[in-house]
């Protein structure tokens, strides 16, 4: 990473995360047809943190590789990590990055390198995913009106849709089969 890239990376997006966390939804308060499902339970417990953590993020795990992409201002920053260590003591190694805009909260410790900071950021997201039983997250459907799609470990899925009326016909059909948890959160359920 170049000095300019590192500086760009370290600019604060904390304000955007805070604003995202304070958006109009209060939480997943509604009842679903299947209240015992993981997606609905996690959303009911932690909706504002889910949104604040994953908004504009895509996190995919493919074998020992972890892909993290963060969207901002029409651009996307991408990071690829190699998982190292053991399940008890996991670690990540940054093997590739593409930085196009500032995306991470401001680094507080000037003694920490930018690479170490990016790794720590990714590890904190992965730890939250594991504790919430989230398998993967994607923001790839934003242009179609699906702000977040969260894949749970039990094969259920959570969707954050800011304006359901703006969805295309195919997504409207899919939405009709989902449980509405609140004004913005929807869930599908695993097949048994």
N, C-alpha and C positions, 0 to 999 in steps of 0.2 A: 504494500500500500504506500502511496506517495504521501508526503506531508499535507498537500492540499486535499487529497482524498480523505485522510484521517481527520482533518479539521472539519470537512463537510460532514463526515460520518458522526462526529461528536456534537454537532449543533443540536440544540434541544428540540424535541418534539413532545416534550412533557406536556405542554399546554394542550396539544391535540389529543393526547391520551386522556387528560383530565376532562376536556370538553366532551370527548366520546363517552366517558364514564358518567357524565352528568346529563346525557341526552334525555329526551322526553320520557323514555320508558322507565317505569319504577321497578319493574321486575316481573318475573313470570309468576303471577299470582293466580291465574285461572286454573280450572280443573281440566284434565284431559280424560279421554275415555279410558286410558290406561295409566293411572297415576303411579303405578309401580315401576314404570319404565325408567331406565337410567337417564335418558336424555331429559325427560321432564323433571326428574328429581334433581339433577345437577343444575338445571336452569332455574328451578324454583329456589334453590339454595344460593346460587352464585351468579345471577344473570348480569349484574353490572360489571363484575370482575371478568366474566367471560368476554363480554363485549369490549371492555377496555384493553384486555390482554391481546385479543385476537383480531380486532378491527384492522382491516387492510393487510392482514398477514396470511401467508400460505405456509404451512409446515407439513412436510411429507417425510416419512421414514421409509427408506428402501434398503433393507439389509443393514449394513454398517454405516450407510450414508444418511445424513439428515440435510434436507433442503429447506432453507428459510428464505422466503421472499417477502418484502415489505413494500407496499405501494405508497407513493406520496406524490402529490402534484402532477399526476399523469405519468410518472416514471415508476420504475421498480428497481429496488436494490435486491440483489440475490447473494446468498451465502451458501456454500456447500461445506459440510463438516463431516469428518470421519469419526465414528464412535470408537473410543479406545477404552481400555480398562476392563473392569468386571461389572456385573450387574450391581454389586454392592458399592463399588467405587467407580462409577462411570465418569468418563471425561470425553471431551471433544477436541479435535484438532481442526482448525480452519484450513481448508485446502484450496478454496477458490472464492473470490468475491467480485461483485460488480456493483460499484457504488455510483449512483446517479443523483442522489439528493440526500439531505440530512434526514435520518429516520429514528435514531435512538435517543432515549433520554440523555440529558447532559451527563457526562462523566464527572463524578465528584472528586475522584482521587487522581491527581496529576502524576502519581508514581505508577499508575497502572497503564500498560500499553493499550493502544486502540484494539489490537488483535485480542488481547486478554479480555478486554471489556466486551467485545462482540461475542466471544466464547461464553463469558459469564451471562450475558443477556440471553443467548440461546439456551444455555443450561437451565436458567430460571424458568423460561417458557416450557421447556420439556418436563421439568419437575412438576410444574403446575398441570400440564397435560396428564402426566402419569397419576398425580393425586386426584384429578377429576375424572379419570378414566376416559380421556379424550385420545383417540387414535391419531387423527389427522384433522387439519383445518385448511379450508381454502377460501380465498376471496376472488377466485377466478370467474365467478358468475356476477360480479358487480355490475358489469355493463348490461346485464339482463335483469337487474333489480334485486338480486340475491346478494346482500351485503356480506354475509358469512354463511358457510356451510361447515358444520362441525360433525365429524364422524366419531361416534362413541365406540368403546371397545366391545359393547354388546350388539353391535351392528345397527343400532338406532342412529338417527341423525337429527341434529338441531339446525334450524335455519333462522337467520335474522333477516327480516324483510322490512325495510323502512316504509315502503308504500306498495302494498299488495295490488292496488289498482293499476299500477304501472307495469305489471308483469305481462309477458307475451302469452298467447293462447296456450302454448304447451306448458308453461310454468303455472298458469291458472288451473289447468287440469290437474297437475301434480299437487298444487296447493289444496284443491278440493278433497284430496285423499289424506291430507295431514291433519293432525290435531293442532288446534290453535291454543297456545299456552297463554299468550296475552296479546296486546296490540301489535307486537312485532315478532315474537318468537313462535315458531312452529316446530313440530316434531313428527318424524316418521318412526316406525317401530320395527324391531327385528322380526323376522319370520321365525315361527317356532316349528 
